């Protein structure tokens, strides 16, 4: 089972055995990111999304025991993750994305190695982009552009799994017309019965009235 580290104030009761909370204020996170990345970071609104690609460096101490680390969103209901991110798939790839031919800001796993953790360094002027006050789409659009660019040492890009859409992307959500998606006994299913790795409420939140 993966271990999930969620940095929010307080610790809820009844946590699963593989979930830990690490308390950190926005000010503490700004200071840590600025120090480790060597540029002024001031998190506002969606800026935290840009920092997702740097988590392997920012939280290196927390990640020492683990083979992979990842990023996610809060508006997600998880299904059977390991039905999709199997041991065989993870062993064969260095990066695992839930989106087809794109890195996903709401679920991408990265192998915990120095080279993979520093993939964000391939984005031109990345520290300038990290220091802006607005979202630069570093976690999805920008890193997708450069993730397969050979490293300065001439080594090829990482092995990436991004063969199919494993969740409810924006186009999928916009096309829904009153159909229901389902969570049942740890599995998430689309209206057509296809099993998904998770349900993402990105665009659905605009029109949702209730969750049964």
For each residue, the residues with C-beta under 8 A, 3 or more apart:
1: 17 18
2: 18 68 70 81
3: 18 19 20 66
4: 18 19 20
5: 20 21 22 59 62
6: 19 20 21 22
7: 21 22 23 24 29
8: 21 23
9: 23 25
10: 21 23
11: 15 21 23
12: 15 21
13:
14:
15: 11 12 19 20 21
16: 19
17: 1
18: 1 2 3 4
19: 3 4 6 15 16
20: 3 4 5 6 15
21: 5 6 7 8 10 11 12 15
22: 5 6 7 62
23: 7 8 9 10 11
24: 7 28 29 32
25: 9 28 29
26: 29 30 43
27: 30 31
28: 24 25 31 32
29: 7 24 25 26 32 33 43
30: 26 27 33 34 41 42 43
31: 27 28 34 35
32: 24 28 29 35 36 58
33: 29 30 36 37 41 43 51 54 58 130
34: 30 31 37 38 39 40 41
35: 31 32 38
36: 32 33 54 57 58
37: 33 34 41 54 57 58 127 130
38: 34 35 127
39: 34 127 128 130 131
40: 34 131
41: 30 33 34 37 51 130 131
42: 30 47 131 133
43: 26 29 30 33 47 48 51
44: 47 133 134
45: 134 135
46: 49 50 134 135
47: 42 43 44 50 51 132 133 134 135
48: 43 51 52
49: 46 52 105 135 137 138 139
50: 46 47 53 129 130 135 136 137 138 139
51: 33 41 43 47 48 54 55 58 130
52: 48 49 55 71 105 108 138 139
53: 50 71 119 120 138 139 143
54: 33 36 37 51 57 58 120 130
55: 51 52 58 59 63 69 71
56: 59 60 63 69 110 112 116 117 118
57: 36 37 54 60 117 118
58: 32 33 36 37 51 54 55
59: 5 55 56 62 63 69
60: 56 57 63 64 117
61: 64
62: 5 22 59
63: 55 56 59 60 66 69 112
64: 60 61
65:
66: 3 63 69 112
67: 90 111 112
68: 2 90 96 109 110 111 112
69: 55 56 59 63 66 109 110 112
70: 2 107 108 109 110
71: 52 53 55 105 106 107 108 139
72: 76 106 107
73: 76 105 106 107 200 202
74:
75: 200 201 202 205
76: 72 73 106 107 198 199 200 201
77: 183 188 198 199 201
78: 81 188 197 198
79: 83 183 186 187 188 189 195 196 197 198 199
80: 83 84 186 187 188 195 197
81: 2 78 84 85 197 198
82: 85 86
83: 79 80 86 195 197
84: 80 81 89 98 166 197
85: 81 82 89 90 96 109 197
86: 82 83 89 90
87: 90 91
88: 91 92
89: 84 85 86 92 93 96 161
90: 67 68 85 86 87 93 96 109 111
91: 87 88
92: 88 89 159 161
93: 89 90 96 111 158 159 160 161
94: 110 111 113 116 158 159 160
95: 103 108 109 110 111 116 119 147 158 159 160 161 162
96: 68 85 89 90 93 108 109 160 161 162
97: 102 103 104 107 108 160 161 162
98: 84 104 106 107 108 165 166 167 197 198
99: 102 103 104 140 162 165 166 167 169
100: 162 163 164 165
101: 162
102: 97 99 140 144 162
103: 95 97 99 108 139 140 143 144 147 162
104: 97 98 99 107 108 140 167
105: 49 52 71 73 108 139 140
106: 71 72 73 76 98 167 200 202
107: 70 71 72 73 76 97 98 104 166 167 197 198
108: 52 70 71 95 96 97 98 103 104 105 139
109: 68 69 70 85 90 95 96
110: 56 68 69 70 94 95 116 117 119
111: 67 68 90 93 94 95 116 158
112: 56 63 66 67 68 69 116 117
113: 94 116 117
114: 117 118
115: 118 119 151 155 158
116: 56 94 95 110 111 112 113 119 158
117: 56 57 60 110 112 113 114
118: 56 57 114 115 121
119: 53 95 110 115 116 122 143 146 147 158
120: 53 54 123 126 138 143
121: 118 126
122: 119 126 143 146 147 149 151
123: 120 126 129 138 142 143 145 146
124: 146
125: 128 129
126: 120 121 122 123 129 130 138
127: 37 38 39 130 131
128: 39 125 131 132
129: 50 123 125 126 132 136 138 142
130: 33 37 39 41 50 51 54 126 127 136 138
131: 39 40 41 42 127 128
132: 47 128 129 136
133: 42 44 47
134: 44 45 46 47
135: 45 46 47 49 50
136: 50 129 130 132 142
137: 49 50 140 141 142
138: 49 50 52 53 120 123 126 129 130 141 142 143
139: 49 50 52 53 71 103 105 108 142 143
140: 99 102 103 104 105 137 143 144
141: 137 138 144 145
142: 123 129 136 137 138 139 145 146
143: 53 103 119 120 122 123 138 139 140 146 147
144: 102 103 140 141 147
145: 123 141 142
146: 119 122 123 124 142 143 149
147: 95 103 119 122 143 144 157 158 160
148: 156 157 158 160
149: 122 146 157
150: 154 155 156 157
151: 115 122 154 155 157
152:
153:
154: 150 151
155: 115 150 151
156: 148 150
157: 147 148 149 150 151 160
158: 93 94 95 111 115 116 119 147 148
159: 92 93 94 95
160: 93 94 95 96 97 147 148 157
161: 89 92 93 95 96 97
162: 95 96 97 99 100 101 102 103
163: 100
164: 100
165: 98 99 100 169 172
166: 84 98 99 107 196 197 198
167: 98 99 104 106 107 196 197 198 199 200
168: 172 173 181 190 196 199 200 202 204
169: 99 165 172 173 200
170: 173 174 202 203
171: 174 175
172: 165 168 169 175 176 190
173: 168 169 170 176 200 201 202 203 204
174: 170 171 203
175: 171 172
176: 172 173 179 191 204
177:
178:
179: 176 191
180: 191
181: 168 188 189 190 191 196 199
182: 188 189
183: 77 79 186 187 188 189 199
184: 187 189
185:
186: 79 80 183
187: 79 80 183 184 195
188: 77 78 79 80 181 182 183 195 196 197 198 199
189: 79 181 182 183 184 193 194 195 196
190: 168 172 181 193 194 195 196
191: 176 179 180 181
192:
193: 189 190
194: 189 190
195: 79 80 83 187 188 189 190
196: 79 166 167 168 181 188 189 190 199
197: 78 79 80 81 83 84 85 98 107 166 167 188
198: 76 77 78 79 81 98 107 166 167 188
199: 76 77 79 167 168 181 183 188 196
200: 73 75 76 106 167 168 169 173
201: 75 76 77 173 204 205 208
202: 73 75 106 168 170 173 205
203: 170 173 174 206
204: 168 173 176 201 207 208
205: 75 201 202 208
206: 203
207: 204
208: 201 204 205 211
209:
210:
211: 208
212:
